[in-house]
């Protein structure tokens, strides 16, 4: 069996958890290592991968959250638009990506 067993995450009392599966080759796509305030190294997605995930799954997230995330990304200095376009093309959401950034 590939992937992780999500049954324990879904079964916690009092919590609602929606688990989604992605292709194994996309697990490391856009991953970076950052330091927590306590000094631990953790893996997370870079901003470009996060924006692409929001665009890919826009029907699963709150519209207000998605729009504000894209606006915040567009207003930040550390954005990498060519990398965002590359990710969008690889994730097959280039048309959606282009429409959203053109509006901004």
C-alpha positions, -999 to +999 in steps of 0.1 A: +000+000+000+014+034-010+009+066+010-003+071+045-031+056+065-054+086+072-080+067+092-067+079+126-067+116+115-102+113+102-114+095+134-103+120+160-133+131+181-145+166+177-124+173+146-134+174+110-105+164+087-107+161+049-078+140+035-068+142-001-044+121-021-019+133-047+005+115-070+037+104-052+059+124-076+041+156-064+050+151-027+084+167-030+074+192-057+079+227-043+090+215-009+114+236+012+129+233+046+123+261+071+131+267+107+104+269+133+107+296+160+119+269+183+147+260+159+134+227+145+137+221+108+103+212+091+093+207+055+066+228+040+055+240+005+069+271-009+045+300-017+043+291-054+033+255-047+007+267-021-009+291-046-010+264-073-026+240-047-052+267-040-060+271-077-061+234-083-085+228-054-104+261-054-138+243-051-126+228-018-116+260-001-134+292+010-134+317-019-125+346+004-094+327+017-083+318-019-087+354-031-069+369-002-041+344-005-035+352-041-037+389-034-011+386-006+012+366-029+009+392-056+018+420-032+048+403-016+083+411-027+096+376-025+072+362-052+087+342-081+062+346-109+083+326-134+085+297-109+047+300-103+041+298-140+064+267-143+045+250-115+011+259-130+022+244-163+035+212-146+003+209-125-018+215-156-036+246-143-018+272-165-050+287-179-065+291-144-033+306-132-031+331-160-067+343-155-063+348-118-030+367-120-043+388-150-072+400-128-048+411-101 
